[in-house]
Amino acid sequence: MIKDVTEDVTDDPNPSRATLTRSPLSDGEWHRLHPLTPVLRGGLVLVVVLGIVIANLRERLIYLFVPGLRPDIPEWDDEEWVTGDPVDWVIANNLYWLAVVFVLGLLVLLIAWYYLSWRFHTFRITGDQVEVRSGVLFRTQRRAPLDRVQGVNLTRPMIARLLGAAKLQVVGAGIDGNVKLEYLSTADAEAVRADILRLASGRTLDGTSAPSPSGRPRSAAIAETVTRGVTGLIEGDDSQHAEPESVVQIPAGRLVASHVLSGTTFFLIAAIVVTIVLLTRGVPWVLFGFVPMILGVGAYWFNSIVKSLRYSIAPTPDGVRITFGLFTTITEILPPGRIHAVEVSQPLLWRPAGWWRVRINRLSGRSVADTASATDPFTTVLPVGTHADVERVLGLILPALSPDERALIADAGARGTGPAGGFMTTPRRAWFIRPFRWRRNGFLLTPDALLMRRGAIWRSLTVLPLARLQSIGITQGPVDRAVRVANIHGHVVMGPVTAILGAIDRDAALALFGDLARGTVAAVAADRAHRWAAPDAEASGWENEADAPGLTDDADAPDGADAPIERGGDA
Amino acid sequence: MTIPPPPPIPDDRPPAAGVAAPAVEATDVREPARLELEPGVWHRISPKYVWVQVISSGSILLIVVAVMLVLTLVLHQWWAWIPGGILTLILVWTLAITPRQARSIGYRLREDDLVFRRGILWQRFVAVPYGRMQLIDITHGPLDRGFGIAQLKFVTAAATSGVTIPGLEQATAEALRDHLVVVAESRRTGL
């Protein structure tokens, strides 16, 4: 297996590869990760072990350096291991050498293990897939096709940032379908990300080669990344690449205020008041119940503020780039067409300030254990923004929408009530099903999206791009039937955005059901998001059948393929 | 890539062959508020499904009744009438509506999508474009096998789609699966 590893990340000697179309990291050969990977991955373990050791030997260390503090306890018994302390035992039995050899041996083993696992952890990027091999004893190999890439994110935890390294994660579509490259130097990670996205987009890559960062000895490379990391941290600029300008600026004050004006704050205040009242009434046990809860909620609250600081969203040639985080920075590039549902919402408390939040559903490729929406930071693409911000963000994440449609979404969709803008709302006879919002509750179908407007108190608007809609449902219960209404369900991938609209006139809902079925098929036929930037000829070259479903059937499939369906459909 | 011609759907032969049944439930003129799609052929599920459901609900009913009787008559636990009675009522009601419920289940193979319907009081229609197929599951339990029926599940990337067609003849289920796979391949889409 090792002989396959022909090259190394940091000392790639082959200049001919550099003249190729991509950066040298994606030349289809096997590469290794950042040489500091073992330190970064094992660093935490070492720190924890050191912490335990120091905590246990604290007094002994103090006595060692400040002998005057040593309490006047009698000298320990030379023959027996009375105290039960291993250090006492070593000293008592004169086993210094053995102890030193043991500790050193352990260290060497540990370092050897980390070194081996680094040696065995390789990746390669070929024309249409990313592949990672890892594991010393249990080898694992993971391949991800590039046309299914849902996004690529870079995570830079505090320590890794100091060392100029970053985690790269290629987000796939399945459950637990992500490919992780931990760690790469920041420059390499940026290059790999750009390569993956460019290859995934189906663009031909020529003449875009970055100068090869290779040819230096490894130690120099490490030193350089560390220096760059430290400077970057001081200057506050994480990337030496020109970072695109964010289209939305969130002042820190607005961010904090938006969190203060949330339900969590009221919950926190109520909990604190209850605790204080109960304490003054002499009920001490509330401390055990309430204080941990208050601390937990407070920590969550603080974290969500800190996470949203330094938020930026910007267009790049490869997709929308979203950055979050003050200490741990996460940057994700979402290629176009990877967003399955968008929700523009406004809690009641934000209404006086005119703030909105934009959330999305997308395939996050996480394992079942953490599919909860809270753990995917990129379900919130705009934590808090003004009306104009919403319009700009919508323009970025739904580029297929025309400016008119965008304005419609932001005005009639987000704020309006009644039939203004073409919305079909709940009929008056069904007001009691949605007593507060029946004037606002409605839908609008545009050529490439379905808008669902809901909520009079907590306003929200769901936008479902038809090209991503998986299926549609229509339901009707007995109460609905009595007033001739029905409910519309848009079925999209899991996420924070739900797409259910209740109490729509029965005939309108049935018409929508038919229109949606036709509209979805048409949108899918026109959709080429899996190779979003490929020229037409190229796209059909990549995936013959997949590219123009429904249109090329005559060419692709024998006529017999469709005959039974048509008969079934319109008989 | 060559696509083999899909096997014909047994239900899909012309009605003259006597296999395909006409509409599931004719449009009910008394209830114009019900959901109805444009007229067309709805494929129905096998009548054996009713028997499978009756047997499984019936056996639960028997167990519930037996436990209730033992508790009340032998052990003199009179309170057992209350939960037992409620459960019995629910099960009897389920049994009573099973045939009608089974009649309400149907699917239609339109040109670009599969439409699935079920429910009488709570109606549900789902339309799934063929290209959205991720995989198709066919499952049959022991009772299903005894009657030779199977359940076909059309899985998309959305968990909420929920297109599960129960009570298909095994041969129909397999033919339908093969057909759907072929059609989905010819209309494959991105996610």
Chai-1 contact restraints between the chains, C-beta under 6 A:
chainA,res_idxA,chainB,res_idxB,connection_type,confidence,min_distance_angstrom,max_distance_angstrom,comment,restraint_id
A,A173,B,L191,contact,1.0,0.0,6.0,A-B,restraint_1
A,Q470,B,R132,contact,1.0,0.0,6.0,A-B,restraint_2
A,Q470,B,T156,contact,1.0,0.0,6.0,A-B,restraint_3
A,Q470,B,A157,contact,1.0,0.0,6.0,A-B,restraint_4
A,Q470,B,A158,contact,1.0,0.0,6.0,A-B,restraint_5
A,Q470,B,S161,contact,1.0,0.0,6.0,A-B,restraint_6
A,S471,B,V126,contact,1.0,0.0,6.0,A-B,restraint_7
A,S471,B,V128,contact,1.0,0.0,6.0,A-B,restraint_8
A,S471,B,T156,contact,1.0,0.0,6.0,A-B,restraint_9
A,S471,B,S161,contact,1.0,0.0,6.0,A-B,restraint_10
A,I472,B,A127,contact,1.0,0.0,6.0,A-B,restraint_11
A,G473,B,V126,contact,1.0,0.0,6.0,A-B,restraint_12
A,I474,B,F125,contact,1.0,0.0,6.0,A-B,restraint_13
A,T475,B,R124,contact,1.0,0.0,6.0,A-B,restraint_14
A,Q476,B,L35,contact,1.0,0.0,6.0,A-B,restraint_15
A,Q476,B,Q123,contact,1.0,0.0,6.0,A-B,restraint_16
A,G477,B,W122,contact,1.0,0.0,6.0,A-B,restraint_17
A,P478,B,L121,contact,1.0,0.0,6.0,A-B,restraint_18
A,R481,B,A33,contact,1.0,0.0,6.0,A-B,restraint_19
A,R484,B,A33,contact,1.0,0.0,6.0,A-B,restraint_20
A,A486,B,L35,contact,1.0,0.0,6.0,A-B,restraint_21
A,H491,B,A158,contact,1.0,0.0,6.0,A-B,restraint_22
A,H491,B,T160,contact,1.0,0.0,6.0,A-B,restraint_23
A,H491,B,S161,contact,1.0,0.0,6.0,A-B,restraint_24
A,V492,B,A158,contact,1.0,0.0,6.0,A-B,restraint_25
A,V493,B,A157,contact,1.0,0.0,6.0,A-B,restraint_26
A,V493,B,A158,contact,1.0,0.0,6.0,A-B,restraint_27
A,M494,B,A159,contact,1.0,0.0,6.0,A-B,restraint_28
A,R506,B,A33,contact,1.0,0.0,6.0,A-B,restraint_29
A,A517,B,D113,contact,1.0,0.0,6.0,A-B,restraint_30
A,A517,B,A127,contact,1.0,0.0,6.0,A-B,restraint_31
A,T520,B,P129,contact,1.0,0.0,6.0,A-B,restraint_32
A,V521,B,D112,contact,1.0,0.0,6.0,A-B,restraint_33
A,V521,B,P129,contact,1.0,0.0,6.0,A-B,restraint_34
A,V524,B,G131,contact,1.0,0.0,6.0,A-B,restraint_35
A,V524,B,T189,contact,1.0,0.0,6.0,A-B,restraint_36
A,A529,B,G190,contact,1.0,0.0,6.0,A-B,restraint_37
A,H530,B,G190,contact,1.0,0.0,6.0,A-B,restraint_38
A,E545,B,R188,contact,1.0,0.0,6.0,A-B,restraint_39
A,A546,B,R188,contact,1.0,0.0,6.0,A-B,restraint_40
A,P549,B,G131,contact,1.0,0.0,6.0,A-B,restraint_41
A,P549,B,R187,contact,1.0,0.0,6.0,A-B,restraint_42
A,P549,B,T189,contact,1.0,0.0,6.0,A-B,restraint_43
A,G550,B,R187,contact,1.0,0.0,6.0,A-B,restraint_44
A,D553,B,S186,contact,1.0,0.0,6.0,A-B,restraint_45
A,D556,B,S186,contact,1.0,0.0,6.0,A-B,restraint_46
A,A557,B,I3,contact,1.0,0.0,6.0,A-B,restraint_47
A,A557,B,S186,contact,1.0,0.0,6.0,A-B,restraint_48
A,P558,B,P5,contact,1.0,0.0,6.0,A-B,restraint_49
A,G560,B,P5,contact,1.0,0.0,6.0,A-B,restraint_50
A,A561,B,P6,contact,1.0,0.0,6.0,A-B,restraint_51
A,A561,B,S186,contact,1.0,0.0,6.0,A-B,restraint_52
A,P564,B,P8,contact,1.0,0.0,6.0,A-B,restraint_53
A,P564,B,I9,contact,1.0,0.0,6.0,A-B,restraint_54
A,P564,B,D12,contact,1.0,0.0,6.0,A-B,restraint_55
A,I565,B,L109,contact,1.0,0.0,6.0,A-B,restraint_56
A,I565,B,E111,contact,1.0,0.0,6.0,A-B,restraint_57
A,E566,B,E111,contact,1.0,0.0,6.0,A-B,restraint_58
A,G568,B,D12,contact,1.0,0.0,6.0,A-B,restraint_59
A,G568,B,V41,contact,1.0,0.0,6.0,A-B,restraint_60
A,G568,B,L109,contact,1.0,0.0,6.0,A-B,restraint_61
A,G569,B,R110,contact,1.0,0.0,6.0,A-B,restraint_62
A,G569,B,E111,contact,1.0,0.0,6.0,A-B,restraint_63
A,A571,B,V41,contact,1.0,0.0,6.0,A-B,restraint_64
